[in-house]
Amino acid sequence: MSAIKSYDAIVIGGGHNGLTTAAYLARAGKKVLVLERRYVLGGAAVTEEVFPGFKFSVCSYVVSLLKPTIIRELMLPKFGLELLPLESTFTPLDHDYLLRTSDHDQTRREIYRHSPKDAEAYDRFGPLMGQIGMAVRPILETIAPNVIRPSLSDLSATKRLFDHFKALNDEQFEYLTKLMTMSSADFLDEWFEFEPLKATMSASGIIGTFMGPRSPGSAYIMLHHYVGDIDGAFRAWGFQRGGTGAVSMAIARSAKHFGAEIITEAPVEKVIVENGRAVGVALVNGDEYKAEKVISGLDPKLSFLKMVDESDLPSDFVTDIKNFRIRGSSGKVNLALDRLPNFTSLPGDGPHLRGAISISPSYDHLEKAYDDAKYGNFSQEPYIDIILPSVLDPEMAPPGKHIMSCFVQYAPYDIKGGWDDQKREAFGDAVVNTIARFAPNIKDIILHRQVLTPADLESTFGLTEGNIFHGELTLQQLFVMRPAVKWANYKTPITNYYQCGSGTHPGGGITGSPGEMAAKKILRDW
């Protein structure tokens, strides 16, 4: 029998956060091993050639929140990171359209066309949201303190945050309080009157979460999506050349450059715990690896209810993890197209196809979609966030062909009667029919389609209940509560067992933040 290999740290899961943790630990000189269950790295940030010649960002599809410090410290551009800006948001309507671009003056004229009052308000709204986003950033970049038994570093971090919030002016504090508590619809109603503008802006408050635009708390999720930047351009969204899997591969190359070892097709069965300490992992095939530290990039349910025995955890912590809300609410439809879709309200090719296309004509459209999900069905007329990656990066599809990425709300994990092939196809049909309302040629140009339900996201990508954020971004599950009080600082009740996935602070999206901050916490503990 061969000797059991030993490492300083083992990371379970080769998603982008797990790879980020591995890269930082390896950069600090630690001997690191990453174990990934699938044949391909990236977790939900993955690119796969689903149909011959057509490459898809199968799950996550845009990049906005990736931290500039991570890009710089891990030298990601050197390893293939190349972000292409998504320069517009196009909302097709039945007899008109709304097109917002990166050119503020152009967008202002477009909004003025629909509502002069809203054009004036838009001038004030953008800078204010930017300021509030910057006000929230220190929270997102602070390792969550243990508020029950604070250490000296916890107390100093809390004091720094308290001093930061004392520095906010009255207006910023008022709007931050509203954003933390209100629905996105109520918040936007205070600013604007043109319904498609409000509905499209509110849509970022429901992404990946079992809420409608009128649900309290959705305004914070809208703010969460305002905190990203690309090359210093605040609130910018981008597409990675080669798909989001290329982001993960850039981080993986960085980790390997610093000396990390990565093994794919290596599913972990259990974390080995001896006398309350994690000492290694056992794989499904029986192989074992020893390590000083074990770090899980999986969601909290898998990290604590599957990877370790409940008997190794305090009962109140187990209860917290079981109560952690992780309901899947979204699906994904990937289409291979013979040519570009033609939108009735703005026909032909143009800049409107180079950004996001938002099927969000009204609050009622979004709220009715949510109503279907509340009662256990997928949305008959869903909210759809569409991009056409092949317009930005022609190598994603064969010459003259295109791919369409459709992120869809709502598709509840707990659908009545469970998901099956028939329901999956009916869900795909509902998505195509909704697009056809605005681009009637869509049905004639589909060559192939891939439909992913939350059940598929769970079985293929290891996302419990298909939740893309490893847990809802609701107030009771943020900062010191993510995933449980006392354990939001990446540590766990098991000594030398850590967590680094999106189920930790500051949450989901292609940010790398949980992975980076977990690594810095682990190195500090070391």
Number of C-alpha atoms within 10 A of each C-alpha: 3 5 7 9 11 17 17 17 27 29 28 29 30 31 31 32 33 35 37 30 34 36 31 26 25 24 20 14 13 18 19 28 26 26 23 25 21 18 9 17 26 25 27 26 27 25 26 16 13 16 15 8 14 20 23 29 25 25 25 21 26 23 25 24 24 17 19 16 12 18 17 11 12 23 16 21 15 13 17 19 20 18 21 17 21 23 19 21 24 24 24 25 19 11 9 11 17 22 20 22 18 16 10 13 13 13 18 20 14 18 21 15 12 18 17 16 14 21 20 15 16 19 13 12 16 13 12 15 19 17 16 20 20 15 20 18 15 14 18 19 15 18 24 26 23 19 16 10 10 13 12 10 12 18 15 13 17 20 12 15 17 11 11 14 15 11 12 15 9 10 11 17 16 11 15 21 12 17 24 19 18 19 26 31 22 19 21 19 14 9 16 18 16 16 17 21 23 24 26 24 18 28 27 22 27 29 27 28 25 25 25 29 29 22 18 20 24 33 28 25 25 22 21 23 19 22 23 26 19 19 11 9 12 17 18 21 23 20 24 22 21 24 27 28 28 22 28 30 25 23 32 29 21 27 26 19 15 21 20 25 19 22 17 15 12 19 17 20 18 17 27 21 18 12 9 14 18 22 22 26 24 17 16 13 10 9 14 19 18 20 22 17 21 26 32 25 30 27 24 27 23 17 23 24 14 13 20 18 13 13 8 16 16 11 11 10 19 18 11 14 19 14 12 21 21 26 22 30 30 29 30 27 23 23 24 24 23 19 16 22 25 17 23 19 16 19 11 12 13 8 14 22 24 20 26 24 21 23 27 26 21 19 21 16 16 28 20 17 22 29 18 18 27 20 12 16 22 31 24 20 24 29 31 26 22 23 24 24 31 26 20 18 16 17 16 24 23 16 11 11 19 27 28 21 25 26 25 27 31 35 32 30 28 20 18 12 9 12 17 11 9 9 16 20 16 15 27 21 16 17 24 20 18 17 24 18 17 21 20 16 17 21 15 12 16 19 15 14 17 17 20 25 29 27 26 19 24 18 13 14 20 21 25 24 24 29 28 30 25 30 30 26 29 19 16 15 22 22 23 22 21 29 31 25 19 21 22 25 29 28 19 19 16 18 17 22 26 25 32 32 32 30 31 33 30 28 25 24 24 25 22 29 29 30 29 25 26 28 27 18 15 22 13 8 9 9
